[in-house]
């Protein structure tokens, strides 16, 4: 794990933070966007960022300013939300929910919408009920084992390819995977190995489809790979999402430098128990989620950072959230940390997983004084 040894002022008292608040630095967010866009450009691949992390029209516009025109979302409702702000090329990176055929038709009437299919019945139902053309991707499982078809299921993949190719409203666009198992990697080399294995599978599947596979786009997405791998020339499109904010998980794994972590959660201190080197924060599972890392053999739910007014510095070694209940967070640290805290102060916490934290807090405060919307639909 990376460590930082310097410790400065880490708590502050502005009254504007009355409750747990996701504090974002827009400059870091915009720099992360430019950096990832440049990585895609160097390999000549499509940059279709996943908006599931920020889910914000305001932040989405920062991508547009950087030249992004194609996006990924995780639900049809989110697709409608971003379509309302002028996005017209949207991939929904979640298997089709046939019960939402009405919304699919609504979107397809004015947006280029991409859908994920992994079962022949879904293709048949779409063919019967669609009113407008849609792009279709076959979801391939390259080792994460959450969803998708494996390379051992080529008969089903070929069946799907034939069904989609024979449809007047289904446009077979490509093969898509999410190599989410990179989040369990402990080294950059392991991330590279997963990327190479996953992209080999994608290329083999496309090759084994036959003539119908010629020209199919290979779409790949996960932040660790897209942050670490230097050459994407064996695929056609990348769809990272978490990189816009990064978080403690990505920092510990080496996917980013701490200077790229774009947000911290500011939590009020409500009690101090110096006898056990702990403080109680207003900031629990409903704000930060119960995602955790194992650090020094302990479950860690967030790390304290140095704070100065509404800006943060380095993470403070040994100062962690060690327990979460619904509203409470238990901060543990040495005497030099706990003895400085008083109820009414606030501390900054690097969340373990920024995607879930953003979803729970559903809004942002910017370090420049602005604020950000958040999509409230599910």
N, C-alpha and C positions, 0 to 999 in steps of 0.2 A: 504493500500500500504506500502511496505517496504521503509524505508528512511535511508539515511546515512548522518551523521552530519558533518563529517570532510571535509575540503576543502584544497587542496594543489594546486601546480602549475597545470594548466589545459590546457595550450596551449604551442606550441613550434614552432620552425622555420626551420626544416630541409627542404632543397629545393627539396628533392626527391619526396615529395608529391605535385605535381603540380596541381592536379585535384582530385575530390572525389575518394577515394581509400578505399577498404575494407581491413583493417589491421587485420590479424589473428594471434593468438598465437597457434602454432602447439602443444605445450605441453598441453594446455587446451583441444584442440580438441581430442588429443589422450587419455587423461584422461577421457573425456566424453564417448569415445568409450568403453574403458575398463570398466567403471562404468556400462554402459547399458548392455554390454555383460555379466557382472557378475550378473546383476539383472535377465536376461533371464536364465542364467545357474542355479541360485538358485531355480527357479521354474521348471526347466527341459523343457523349451520351446525353440522352434527354434527362433533364432535371425536373422531376415531377414530385415536389416535396409533399409530405404527408402533413395535413393540417390538424391531425387529431390531438397534438400536444397543446397548441395555443388556442385553437377553436375561436379565433377572434377576427372580426372584420378589419379592425384597426391594424393588427399585426399582419394580417393577410395582405394588406396594401403595401407593407414594406417589401414583401416578396415581389409584388407587381412592379414596384419601383426598381427592383434589381433585375427586371426583364423576364420574370417567371410568368408563363401563360397557361401552364398545365398543372393541375393539382390533384392530390389524393385526399380522400376523406374516409371515415370509417362507418358512415351511415348515410342512408338516403335523406334523412332529415337534415343532416349537416350539409349534404350536397345542395339541398334547397336553400339553406341559410347562405351559403357562399355564392350560389347562383344569383341570389338577390342583390349581390354586390358586384355583379358583372362577370363572374368567372363562368366560362362557357365550355371548358374542356376538363371534365372531372371524372376520375376513376374512384369508384366506391370499393375499397379494398376489404370487403367483407362478403362472405357468400350470400347470394341472392336470397332474400326473404320473400317468398312468393305471395305472402299476405299483403305485401306492399306494392302490388302490381299497379294500383291506381297512382301511387306516387311515382313509380318508375315511368309510367306513361306521361304524367304531368311534366317531369323533368325532361324526358326524351323529346318532348314537343318543341323545346327551345334550347336545350343544352346537349353538347356531345357528351354522353354519359357512358362510362365503361363499367361493366358488371363482371363479377367473378362467378364462375360456374365450375362445379366439380361432380355433378350428378346428371346423368342423361334425362331424368324426369324433369329437372329444372329447365333444361333446354327445350323439351317438348312443351311444357306449360307456357314458357315465354313465347314460343312460336305461336301458340294458340291465342294468347291474350295481349300481346304487344300491339300497339297502334302506330308506333314510330320506330325507326331503326335505332339500335344500340350497338356499341362495341362490346365484345366479349373476350374475356381472358380465362383460360383454364388454369385453375389454381394447382400448383405443383408443390408437394411436400418434399423439401430437400434435407430434412433431418430434425425439424422442430417438432413434428408430430402433433401439431394442433389441429390443422385442417389441410385439405389438399390431397391430391393423388400422388402416390409414389411412383418411381420409375419402374417398379415391378408391376404396375397396373396399366401397362401399355394397351391392353385390349380395351379397357374402359376409356382411356385417353383417345384412342383412335375412333371409338364409337362416338364420343363427344365431338371430335373433330368433324366426322362425317355429318352428324346431325346439324351442327352449327353451320358448316359450309353449305349445306343444302337448304338453309333458311333464307328467306328474302329479307328478314328484318334483323337477323343476328349476323354481325360482322366479326368474324374471328380475327381478333387483333393480335393476340400473343399469349405467352405463357408467363405466369406471375408467381413469385414466391416471396415469403417473408422468412428470413433465416434468423428467427428470434432466439435460437440457441446460442447466438453470439453473446447474449446478455449473461450467460453462465460462464463465459471464457474468463480466464484469470490472467492471460497474457496477450499481447498484441499478436504474437506468432499464432496463438490458437485462433484468434479472430481471422487472420489471414488464411489459415487452414480451412476453417468453416466456409469462408467466402469461395475459395478455390473448389472445394468439394461441391458446394451448392451450385455454383455456376457451371461446373462440369456436368452435373445432373441436368440442368436446364438445357444445355447444349445437346446432350445425348438424347433427351426426350424429343427435342425439336427434330433432330436428325432421324430418329426412329419413327416419327409420324409418317415420314415419306414426303411425297410431293406436296401434300396439303400443308406441311410444316414449313415449306420454303417461304422465307420472308416474314415469318412470325416474329414479333418483337419479344425480346426477353427482358422482363421487368423484375428488378431486384430491390428489396428494401430492408434496411435496418441501420440504425445510427452507428453502432460500433464499426461495422464493415465500411460504411461510407465515410467514416471519419479517419480510418486507418489505412485502408487499401489505397494504393497510388494509381493503379492501372485498371480501369473498368472496360477495357477494349473487348472483352469476351462477352459483354452484355450490351443492351441497347438503352436501358433506362434505369435510373436510381430513384428511390422513393423514401429517403430518410425523413424523420419527423422530430424526434427528441432533440436533435442538434440545435434547434432554435434557442432552447434554454440550457440544455445539458443539466446535470444534477450530480449528486454525490456518487451514485452508482457508476456513472460514466467517468467521473474524475478518478475514482479508485481503480477502475478497470483500465485506465490509460487512454480512453477514447478522446479526452480533451485535456487541455491545461486548465488550471483553476481560473485563469484570466478569461476563459471562454464561458464560465458558468454565469448565466445572465440573470438569475433570480434567486432571492432568498425569501423565506417566510418570516415576517416580523411577528413575534409573539409577545404579549404582555406577561410580565412576571406577576403571579398572584400570591405566592407564598415561598418562603425560604426556610430550609431545615439544615442549618449549618452543621449540626451534630452528625449528620450522615452525608454531608457534602452533596446535598441535593437542593434543587429549587423546582417549584411547580409552575408550569407555564399554562396560559390559556392557549392551547394548541394541541389537539388530540388527534385521534384516528379520523374523525370527521373532517379534519383540515389537512392532514398530512398523509393519510392512508396508513395501513399497517405493513407496507412494504419495508423490508429491513435488509441490512447487510450484516454479515458476520465479521466483526473486527476484533482481533485479539480474543477470539473465542466467545464474544458476546454479541447479542442482537443489538444493532444500532439503528435507530429510526430517523436520524438526522445529526448533523454536526454543527456546533456553534461557530460563528465567524466573528472576526473583529468588526466593530461597527463605529462609524463616526458620522453623526447626523443621519442622513438617509443614504449613505454609501457604505459598502462593506469592503473589508480587506480579506486577509487570509483565514483559512479554517484554523481553529484553535485546537492543538493536539490535546486529546484526553477529555474534551468537553463535548459530550454527546447526549442526545435524547436516548434514554435506556429503557423507557416504558411509555406506552400510550394506552389510554382508555378513551372513552368517547370524546370528552372535552379536555381532559388533562394530559399534559406531557411532563414527564419527569426528566429534568436535566441533571446530569451528574458531572462533577468536575472537581478539581483540587481546591484547597483552601483559597488560593489566590484568585480563584474565579467566583466561587460561591459567596465568599465574604464580601465581595463588592456588590452583590445583587440586593435589591430591595423591592418589595411590592410596588408596582406602578412603573417600574422600569420596563424596557423592552429589550429583547435579544433577537438576533438574526440566526436563522437555521437554514442550512443547505438541505433541501429535501432529498430523500433517497431517490424518489422517482417523480420527476417534474410533471409527467403526463397526468398521473393520478392526482397529484397535488393541485394542479390547475383545474382539473375537473371538479374537485371538491370545493375549492375556494371561489371559482366561477367569477373571476374578475381580477384586475391588476391595478396596482399603483405604480406609476413610473417615477424613476429617480429625478426626471426633469419636471415633475409636477403634474404630468398628464395621467390619464387613466385609460384602461382598455376594457372593451366589452368582452363577453364570453357567451358562446352559444348555450342556451339553457335547455334546448331540446335533448332528448335521449334517443 
